[in-house]
Amino acid sequence: MTRRRGNPNWGRAMPFISAIPTQFEILVKHLRLSPKNYSSSPELKRWCEANRNRCYIPEWLLEQWGFDVEPYYAESE
């Protein structure tokens, strides 16, 4: 019997990979906030101000608070 060559999974669909929640989503869930209450939460605002350059935060929320994001941000070592 000859050895089969190549990828045996070629042409098959890739398995579904579930997405993990972002740090923002974890914090919102911990604070028990709904999207309507995001802008009125002082804890969330403080966290977003401190982490706006390194974590995902919805753009509409950043605009509402007037936070600017540095596109080429690098943490100091």
C-alpha positions as CSV (number, residue, x, y, z in Angstrom):
1,M,0.0,0.0,0.0
2,T,1.4,3.4,-0.9
3,R,1.6,6.3,1.5
4,R,-0.9,9.1,0.9
5,R,0.7,12.5,0.4
6,G,-0.7,16.0,1.1
7,N,-3.1,17.5,3.6
8,P,-6.0,15.2,4.3
9,N,-8.1,18.1,5.4
10,W,-7.6,20.1,2.2
11,G,-10.9,21.5,0.9
12,R,-12.7,21.0,4.2
13,A,-14.1,23.9,6.2
14,M,-12.1,25.1,9.1
15,P,-13.7,24.4,12.5
16,F,-15.4,27.3,14.2
17,I,-13.3,29.2,16.7
18,S,-15.2,30.9,19.4
19,A,-14.3,34.5,20.2
20,I,-13.1,35.4,23.7
21,P,-14.5,38.5,25.4
22,T,-12.4,41.7,25.4
23,Q,-11.2,43.3,28.6
24,F,-13.8,46.0,28.0
25,E,-16.6,43.4,27.8
26,I,-15.3,41.7,31.0
27,L,-15.3,45.0,32.9
28,V,-18.7,46.0,31.7
29,K,-20.1,42.6,32.8
30,H,-18.4,42.9,36.2
31,L,-19.8,46.4,36.7
32,R,-23.3,45.2,35.5
33,L,-23.7,48.0,32.9
34,S,-25.9,48.1,29.9
35,P,-24.8,50.1,26.8
36,K,-27.2,52.9,27.9
37,N,-25.3,53.3,31.2
38,Y,-21.7,53.2,29.8
39,S,-21.2,57.0,29.6
40,S,-22.6,57.6,33.1
41,S,-20.2,55.2,34.9
42,P,-17.3,56.9,36.6
43,E,-15.5,53.6,37.1
44,L,-15.7,52.7,33.4
45,K,-14.6,56.2,32.4
46,R,-11.5,55.9,34.6
47,W,-10.6,52.5,33.3
48,C,-11.1,53.7,29.7
49,E,-9.0,56.7,30.2
50,A,-6.1,54.6,31.6
51,N,-6.4,51.8,28.9
52,R,-7.6,53.7,25.8
53,N,-4.4,53.0,23.9
54,R,-4.0,49.4,24.7
55,C,-7.5,47.8,25.0
56,Y,-10.6,47.8,22.8
57,I,-13.1,50.5,23.7
58,P,-16.0,51.4,21.4
59,E,-15.3,54.4,19.2
60,W,-18.6,56.1,20.0
61,L,-17.8,56.0,23.7
62,L,-14.3,57.5,23.2
63,E,-15.9,60.3,21.1
64,Q,-18.6,60.9,23.7
65,W,-16.0,61.4,26.5
66,G,-13.6,63.3,24.2
67,F,-10.7,60.8,24.5
68,D,-8.1,60.7,21.8
69,V,-6.3,57.5,21.0
70,E,-2.6,57.4,19.9
71,P,-2.5,55.1,16.8
72,Y,1.2,54.2,17.3
73,Y,1.2,53.8,21.1
74,A,4.1,51.9,22.7
75,E,4.3,51.3,26.4
76,S,7.5,52.5,28.0
77,E,9.7,49.7,29.3
